[in-house]
Amino acid sequence: MSDAILDLKIENNAPDEESSQKRLAFVSRYQSLFWYMDKSKLADISDTVLIEFILNYGDLEAVKELFELLGKNKVASVFRQAIQSPRNNYFPQVANFFQLYFNAHVPECSV
């Protein structure tokens, strides 16, 4: 019985076909931002890299679409974790802007 419950939880956490297609369409639309990557590997891009490049190089429309695709909470969480590192890849102005934005619009939740 516990195996069935475990399988159900794993299945529910897996991305569904529709969200995978939306993600691929999004990455394809903004593939010019990922100029250094092999185009055949764009489907496998991590959330961390996707968020970093859209926040650093994307326009307002790309950021809005990113929020719709992943959710503001997920984007804020990944961003906050990334900027904790002394060596992160965010431009200082971008890091400052999104720190202010997320602090005002996506409060950190304590577990």
C-alpha positions as CSV (number, residue, x, y, z in Angstrom):
1,M,0.0,0.0,0.0
2,S,2.8,2.5,0.8
3,D,4.4,1.8,-2.6
4,A,1.2,2.9,-4.3
5,I,1.2,6.1,-2.3
6,L,4.8,6.8,-3.1
7,D,4.2,6.2,-6.8
8,L,1.3,8.5,-6.8
9,K,3.4,11.3,-5.2
10,I,6.2,10.9,-7.7
11,E,3.7,10.9,-10.6
12,N,2.0,14.1,-9.3
13,N,5.4,15.9,-9.1
14,A,6.4,15.0,-12.7
15,P,5.8,17.8,-15.2
16,D,2.8,17.1,-17.4
17,E,2.9,17.1,-21.2
18,E,1.2,20.5,-21.5
19,S,3.6,22.3,-19.2
20,S,6.6,20.7,-20.9
21,Q,5.3,21.9,-24.2
22,K,4.7,25.4,-22.8
23,R,8.3,25.4,-21.4
24,L,9.8,24.3,-24.7
25,A,7.8,26.9,-26.7
26,F,9.0,29.6,-24.2
27,V,12.6,28.6,-24.5
28,S,12.3,28.4,-28.3
29,R,10.8,31.9,-28.4
30,Y,13.8,33.3,-26.4
31,Q,16.5,31.0,-27.8
32,S,18.6,34.0,-28.9
33,L,19.3,34.6,-25.2
34,F,20.9,31.2,-24.9
35,W,23.3,31.8,-27.8
36,Y,26.1,29.8,-26.3
37,M,24.1,26.6,-25.9
38,D,23.6,23.8,-28.4
39,K,20.1,24.3,-29.8
40,S,19.4,20.6,-29.5
41,K,19.9,20.9,-25.7
42,L,17.6,23.9,-25.0
43,A,14.8,21.5,-23.9
44,D,17.0,20.4,-21.0
45,I,17.9,23.8,-19.7
46,S,17.6,24.0,-15.9
47,D,15.2,26.4,-14.1
48,T,18.2,28.1,-12.6
49,V,19.7,29.0,-16.0
50,L,16.4,29.8,-17.5
51,I,15.6,32.3,-14.7
52,E,19.0,33.8,-14.7
53,F,19.0,34.5,-18.4
54,I,15.5,35.8,-18.6
55,L,16.0,38.1,-15.7
56,N,19.4,39.3,-16.9
57,Y,18.7,39.6,-20.6
58,G,15.0,39.3,-21.2
59,D,12.6,42.2,-21.7
60,L,9.5,42.9,-19.7
61,E,7.3,40.6,-21.7
62,A,9.8,37.7,-21.3
63,V,9.8,38.2,-17.5
64,K,6.0,38.2,-17.4
65,E,5.9,35.0,-19.4
66,L,8.5,33.5,-17.1
67,F,6.3,34.3,-14.1
68,E,3.3,32.7,-15.8
69,L,5.3,29.6,-16.8
70,L,7.1,28.9,-13.5
71,G,5.2,31.1,-11.0
72,K,6.5,34.1,-9.1
73,N,7.2,32.1,-6.0
74,K,9.4,29.6,-7.9
75,V,11.3,32.4,-9.7
76,A,11.8,34.3,-6.5
77,S,13.0,31.2,-4.6
78,V,15.6,30.3,-7.3
79,F,16.7,33.9,-7.6
80,R,17.1,34.4,-3.9
81,Q,19.1,31.2,-3.6
82,A,21.4,32.2,-6.5
83,I,22.2,35.6,-5.2
84,Q,23.3,34.2,-1.9
85,S,26.5,33.0,-3.6
86,P,29.3,35.5,-3.7
87,R,29.9,34.5,-7.3
88,N,26.6,34.7,-9.1
89,N,26.0,35.7,-12.7
90,Y,23.4,38.4,-12.1
91,F,24.2,42.0,-13.2
92,P,24.3,44.2,-10.1
93,Q,21.5,46.4,-11.3
94,V,19.4,43.3,-12.2
95,A,20.0,41.7,-8.8
96,N,19.1,45.0,-7.0
97,F,15.9,45.5,-9.0
98,F,14.6,41.9,-8.5
99,Q,15.6,41.9,-4.8
100,L,13.5,45.0,-4.3
101,Y,10.7,43.6,-6.5
102,F,10.5,40.2,-4.8
103,N,10.8,41.6,-1.3
104,A,7.8,43.8,-2.1
105,H,5.7,41.2,-4.1
106,V,6.8,37.8,-3.0
107,P,7.5,37.6,0.7
108,E,9.8,34.9,1.8
109,C,8.0,32.1,3.6
110,S,9.5,30.4,6.6
111,V,8.9,26.7,6.9
